[in-house]
Amino acid sequence: MTEAGSDVSLREYGPAVSVPLSAEAGRALAASGILQSATPDPGRAGHWLLRAGSRVGAVRTPGGPVVRIMPKTPVSRLFFLLGFSLDPARVWRDSREGTVDTGAYDDVVPALAHAVERQIDGALRRGVLQGYREVEESALVVRGRLREAEQIRRHFGRTPPVEIVHDAYTADTAENRILRAAAERLLRLPGVPGPVRRRLAHQRVRLADAQPLVRGQQLPRWQPSRLNSRYQPALRLAEAVLRGTSPEHRPGGTDPLTVDGFLLDMNQLFEDFVTVALGEALREHGLTARPQDVHHLDLVGLVRVRPDLVVRTGDGRTPLAVVDAKYKVEKGDGLLNADLYQALTYATVLGLREAHLVYAAGRRPERFHEVRGTAAGPDGRGVRLFQHSLDLSHEPARLLASLRHIAARLAGSSPHPRS
């Protein structure tokens, strides 16, 4: 069997790899949904066939190996997509390579740990942020306000001690709790390099006055403000770390087994990047963009459809076009006809003359299909289904230029629905 300390390397959407695994570790991987498939290898006893899907990163299975899934997209580009999705206003102004500093690492977890540590260090460069937080406690002297109900319930009206509530100026804020929790999570991930691990431990010491988060509970809420502006890039990346770690599964209705690690879903990341970037670009044309806008296919509202992005006029009232992002290769051989049917459904439901599909790669930057039997209006044109292709190997500036071009195409859509 594969030892717990050994590694298994897979590639995103790559071929299946036969790996020696215990039955427990194999079942844990199969039940977790982390991989596209995990099945016993019929040709080799004690081996499992593992095939990665859209999730990339690293996980440690209980009693099993560390499974590393390498992305097809270069890691520096992957973190550009992530950084843009998390903080578009900042990256939109500066689309150069390295907006999210990943160092020289070409693996997801080391690059992530390096990036988060650098962001935390930048956030704390001018000192640990402090703020006022409401504190409830028992004390020997009165400060703040007396908690009368608690005083009577706990002490039957006797004093001291007194039950009080007051505002404390402290480093135990939501922002510092999130940064500390992210540093601690990264320290537990497999594959964090020694130098990065030492720097993360140092950041944890700097944040020692912040209380640790309870695992499984929701992250504390914070509000962007002038006071925490230097923290915001680090906070957004830290929240991505905390949301992307420790998937759990319940095989056979048993207690959850934790598969510890960090994973990014490239399908979701590409969709987030496309919708956020198009939304920013459309704003330059005075248009609004609504992500995940819910509509219904049928008149009684039983069948929901939810396109990734609906482009509307500036006042938000009139839809102009609909966009769906696809993390796959656009082809001209009919293999992706289902995508065109889906786009036509969106156009039909919204009463539009255009629908747009944006792919992660393709043979041509743009192509369109005019749908038979849909010609209407003074121009005699039918419904057009556009297929756009991005090349994720391109530099960030070129990627954003391609999306601006698509946004200009969307801005030129007719505001009048077909009759």
C-alpha positions in Angstrom: 0.0 0.0 0.0 1.0 3.6 -0.5 2.5 5.1 2.7 0.8 8.1 4.3 3.9 10.2 3.7 4.2 9.5 -0.1 2.8 11.7 -2.9 0.5 10.9 -5.8 0.8 13.3 -8.7 -2.1 13.8 -11.1 -2.8 16.4 -13.8 -6.1 18.3 -14.3 -8.3 16.3 -16.7 -5.3 14.0 -17.3 -5.3 10.3 -17.9 -6.1 7.9 -15.0 -3.1 6.8 -12.9 -3.0 3.4 -11.2 -1.9 3.9 -7.6 -1.4 1.5 -4.7 -4.0 2.5 -2.1 -5.6 1.0 0.9 -9.3 0.3 0.6 -10.0 3.0 3.2 -8.0 5.7 1.4 -9.5 4.7 -2.0 -13.1 4.8 -0.7 -12.4 8.2 1.0 -11.2 9.7 -2.3 -14.1 8.2 -4.2 -16.7 9.5 -1.7 -15.1 13.0 -1.4 -15.9 14.1 -5.0 -12.4 15.6 -5.2 -11.5 13.6 -8.3 -13.4 12.9 -11.5 -13.2 9.2 -10.7 -11.6 6.9 -8.2 -12.2 3.2 -8.8 -10.4 -0.1 -8.0 -8.0 -1.1 -10.7 -9.4 -4.4 -12.1 -6.0 -5.4 -13.5 -4.0 -4.8 -10.3 -5.0 -5.9 -6.9 -4.6 -3.3 -4.2 -4.4 -0.5 -6.8 -6.9 2.3 -7.6 -7.4 4.2 -10.8 -7.4 7.9 -10.0 -8.4 10.5 -12.6 -8.5 14.2 -11.8 -11.2 16.6 -13.0 -11.4 20.3 -12.7 -10.1 20.7 -9.1 -6.4 21.5 -8.6 -4.3 21.7 -5.5 -3.3 19.1 -2.9 -5.1 16.9 -0.3 -4.1 14.4 2.3 -6.4 11.5 2.7 -6.9 9.8 6.1 -4.4 7.1 6.4 -3.4 7.5 2.7 -1.1 9.6 0.5 -0.9 13.3 -0.4 -2.6 13.7 -3.7 -1.4 16.6 -5.8 -3.3 17.8 -8.8 -1.4 20.0 -11.2 -3.3 22.6 -13.3 -3.1 22.8 -17.1 -3.0 26.6 -16.7 0.4 28.0 -15.5 0.2 28.7 -11.8 1.0 32.4 -12.2 -1.9 32.8 -14.6 -4.2 30.8 -12.3 -3.5 33.2 -9.5 -4.0 36.1 -11.8 -7.5 34.8 -12.4 -8.1 34.3 -8.7 -6.7 37.7 -7.8 -8.9 39.4 -10.4 -12.0 37.5 -9.3 -11.4 38.5 -5.6 -10.4 42.1 -6.2 -11.2 43.3 -9.7 -10.9 47.1 -9.0 -7.3 46.7 -8.0 -6.2 44.3 -10.7 -8.2 46.2 -13.4 -5.9 49.2 -12.8 -2.8 47.0 -12.9 -3.1 44.0 -15.2 0.6 43.2 -15.2 2.0 39.8 -14.3 2.6 39.2 -10.6 -0.4 41.1 -9.2 -0.7 38.1 -6.9 2.9 37.3 -5.9 3.4 33.6 -6.1 7.2 33.6 -6.0 9.0 31.0 -8.2 6.6 28.2 -7.2 4.9 26.2 -10.0 2.7 24.1 -7.7 -0.6 25.4 -6.3 -0.2 25.0 -2.6 3.4 26.4 -2.3 2.4 29.3 -4.5 -0.7 29.9 -2.5 1.2 29.8 0.8 3.8 32.2 -0.5 1.1 34.6 -1.8 -0.9 34.7 1.4 2.2 35.1 3.6 3.4 38.1 1.4 -0.1 39.6 1.6 -0.3 39.2 5.3 3.2 40.7 5.7 2.2 43.7 3.6 -1.0 44.2 5.7 0.9 44.2 9.0 3.8 46.3 7.8 2.3 49.4 9.5 1.4 47.4 12.6 -1.5 45.1 13.6 -4.9 46.7 13.0 -6.9 47.4 16.2 -10.5 48.2 16.6 -13.4 48.4 19.0 -15.2 45.2 19.9 -18.0 44.7 22.3 -16.9 42.6 25.2 -19.2 40.9 27.8 -17.4 39.8 31.0 -17.5 39.4 34.8 -15.4 42.1 36.5 -14.6 43.4 40.0 -15.2 47.0 38.9 -17.9 48.6 36.8 -16.9 49.8 33.4 -19.2 50.3 30.4 -22.8 49.2 31.0 -24.2 46.9 33.7 -25.8 43.7 32.3 -28.7 43.8 34.8 -30.4 40.6 33.7 -27.2 38.6 33.8 -26.3 40.2 37.2 -29.6 39.0 38.7 -29.5 35.6 37.1 -25.9 34.8 38.0 -25.3 36.6 41.2 -28.8 37.3 42.6 -28.1 41.0 42.6 -24.9 40.7 44.8 -21.8 42.7 43.9 -19.0 42.2 43.1 -18.4 40.6 40.6 -20.5 42.6 38.2 -21.7 41.5 34.7 -20.7 44.3 32.3 -20.5 45.0 28.6 -18.1 47.5 27.2 -16.2 48.4 24.1 -12.6 47.3 24.1 -9.9 48.6 21.8 -8.2 45.4 20.8 -6.4 43.5 18.1 -9.0 40.7 18.5 -10.9 41.9 15.4 -12.6 40.0 12.6 -9.9 41.0 10.2 -7.0 39.7 12.4 -8.9 36.5 13.2 -9.3 35.7 9.5 -5.6 36.3 8.8 -4.5 34.2 11.7 -6.8 31.4 10.7 -5.5 31.4 7.1 -1.9 31.3 8.4 -2.7 28.4 10.6 -4.6 26.5 7.9 -1.7 26.9 5.5 0.8 25.6 8.1 -1.2 22.4 8.2 -1.4 21.9 4.4 0.9 19.4 2.7 3.7 20.7 0.6 4.3 24.1 2.1 8.1 24.8 1.6 10.2 25.3 4.8 11.1 29.0 4.2 7.4 29.8 3.6 6.4 27.8 6.6 8.8 29.7 8.9 7.5 33.0 7.6 3.9 31.9 8.1 4.7 30.9 11.7 6.1 34.4 12.3 2.9 36.0 11.0 0.9 33.8 13.3 3.0 35.1 16.3 2.3 38.7 15.2 -1.4 37.9 15.2 -1.4 36.1 18.5 -3.8 38.6 20.2 -6.6 37.5 17.8 -8.7 34.6 18.9 -8.5 31.4 16.8 -11.5 30.5 14.8 -13.6 27.5 15.6 -13.4 25.0 12.7 -16.7 24.5 10.9 -18.2 27.8 12.0 -18.9 30.7 9.6 -16.1 33.2 9.0 -16.5 36.4 11.0 -17.8 39.3 8.9 -15.9 42.4 8.2 -16.8 45.6 6.3 -14.4 47.3 3.9 -13.4 50.7 5.2 -10.7 53.3 5.0 -9.2 51.9 8.2 -8.8 48.4 6.9 -7.9 49.2 3.3 -4.3 47.9 3.7 -5.8 44.6 4.9 -8.3 44.0 2.1 -6.1 42.2 -0.5 -4.8 39.8 2.3 -8.3 39.3 3.6 -9.8 38.3 0.3 -7.0 35.8 -0.4 -7.2 34.5 3.2 -11.0 33.9 2.9 -10.3 32.0 -0.4 -7.9 29.8 1.6 -10.4 29.1 4.4 -13.2 28.3 1.9 -11.1 26.1 -0.2 -9.7 23.8 2.5 -10.9 20.6 4.2 -13.6 19.1 2.1 -15.6 16.6 4.1 -17.6 13.5 3.1 -19.9 11.0 4.8 -19.5 7.6 3.2 -22.4 5.3 4.0 -23.9 7.8 6.4 -21.0 7.6 8.9 -19.3 10.4 10.6 -17.5 12.8 8.2 -13.9 12.0 7.3 -11.8 15.1 6.7 -9.7 15.1 3.5 -7.3 17.9 4.5 -5.9 20.2 1.9 -6.6 23.0 -0.5 -8.4 22.8 -3.8 -9.5 25.3 -6.5 -12.3 24.4 -8.9 -11.1 25.6 -12.3 -14.7 25.5 -13.6 -15.8 27.9 -10.9 -12.6 30.0 -11.1 -13.0 30.5 -14.9 -16.7 31.4 -14.6 -15.9 33.9 -11.8 -13.1 35.5 -13.8 -15.2 35.9 -17.0 -18.3 37.3 -15.3 -16.3 39.7 -13.0 -14.1 40.9 -15.9 -17.0 41.4 -18.3 -18.9 43.2 -15.6 -16.1 45.6 -15.1 -15.6 46.1 -18.8 -19.4 46.6 -19.4 -19.4 49.3 -16.8 -17.2 51.4 -19.1 -20.1 51.2 -21.7 -22.6 52.4 -19.1 -24.2 48.9 -18.9 -25.0 46.7 -16.0 -24.3 43.0 -15.6 -26.2 40.6 -13.4 -24.4 37.3 -12.6 -26.5 34.2 -11.9 -29.7 36.0 -12.9 -32.6 33.5 -12.3 -35.4 33.1 -14.9 -37.9 30.4 -15.7 -38.3 28.3 -18.9 -42.0 27.6 -18.5 -44.9 29.9 -17.8 -45.8 28.5 -14.4 -42.2 28.9 -13.2 -41.3 25.2 -12.5 -38.2 25.0 -14.6 -35.4 27.5 -13.6 -32.6 28.7 -15.8 -29.7 30.6 -14.5 -27.2 32.0 -17.1 -23.8 33.1 -15.8 -24.3 36.7 -16.8 -27.2 38.8 -18.2 -26.2 42.1 -19.8 -28.7 44.9 -19.3 -29.1 48.6 -20.0 -27.7 51.1 -17.5 -31.0 51.3 -15.6 -31.0 47.5 -15.3 -34.5 47.1 -16.8 -33.9 45.9 -20.4 -31.8 42.8 -21.1 -29.5 43.0 -24.1 -27.5 39.8 -24.2 -26.8 36.7 -22.2 -23.3 35.1 -21.5 -22.3 31.6 -20.3 -18.7 30.7 -19.5 -17.4 27.2 -20.3 -14.1 25.9 -19.0 -13.5 23.7 -22.0 -12.2 24.0 -25.6 -14.6 25.4 -28.2 -14.7 23.0 -31.2 -16.2 23.1 -34.6 -17.0 19.4 -34.9 -20.5 19.4 -33.3 -19.3 18.0 -30.0 -20.4 21.0 -28.1 -23.9 21.3 -29.7 -25.4 21.0 -26.2 -23.8 24.4 -25.3 -25.5 26.0 -28.3 -28.9 24.5 -27.3 -28.4 25.9 -23.8 -27.5 29.4 -25.2 -30.6 29.3 -27.5 -32.7 28.5 -24.5 -31.4 31.5 -22.6 -32.0 33.8 -25.6 -35.5 32.4 -26.0 -36.5 32.8 -22.4 -35.1 36.4 -22.2 -36.5 37.3 -25.7 -33.0 38.2 -27.0 -31.5 38.2 -30.4 -28.0 37.2 -29.2 -26.5 34.7 -26.8 -22.7 34.4 -26.1 -20.6 31.4 -25.0 -17.1 32.1 -23.7 -14.7 29.2 -23.7 -11.3 28.7 -22.1 -9.7 27.8 -25.4 -10.7 27.3 -29.1 -9.7 27.2 -32.7 -10.8 30.8 -33.4 -11.3 33.9 -31.2 -14.9 34.2 -32.4 -17.5 32.5 -34.5 -21.3 32.6 -34.6 -24.3 30.6 -35.8 -27.5 32.2 -37.0 -30.5 30.1 -35.9 -32.8 28.9 -38.7 -36.4 30.0 -38.5 -35.8 32.9 -36.1 -35.5 35.8 -38.5 -37.5 38.8 -37.4 -37.3 42.6 -37.3 -36.4 45.1 -39.9 -32.9 43.7 -40.5 -34.2 40.2 -41.3 -31.6 38.6 -39.0 -32.3 35.6 -36.8 -31.0 34.8 -33.4 -27.2 34.6 -33.3 -25.2 32.4 -31.0 -21.7 33.6 -30.6 -18.8 31.4 -29.4 -15.7 33.3 -28.1 -12.4 31.7 -27.1 -9.9 33.0 -24.6 -6.3 31.7 -24.5 -5.4 31.4 -20.8 -1.7 31.1 -21.7 -1.7 34.7 -22.8 -0.4 37.5 -20.6 -2.9 39.1 -18.3 -3.1 42.4 -20.3 -3.9 40.5 -23.4 -6.5 38.4 -21.6 -8.2 41.5 -20.4 -8.0 43.1 -23.8 -9.9 40.0 -25.2 -12.6 40.4 -22.6 -12.9 44.1 -23.4 -13.4 43.2 -27.0 -16.2 40.8 -26.0 -17.7 43.5 -23.8 -17.7 45.9 -26.8 -19.5 43.3 -28.8 -22.1 42.9 -26.0 -22.5 46.6 -25.8 -23.4 46.7 -29.5 -26.3 44.3 -29.0 -29.7 45.5 -29.9 -31.8 46.6 -27.0 -35.0 45.6 -28.8 -36.1 42.0 -28.2 -37.3 40.0 -31.2 -41.0 40.0 -32.0 
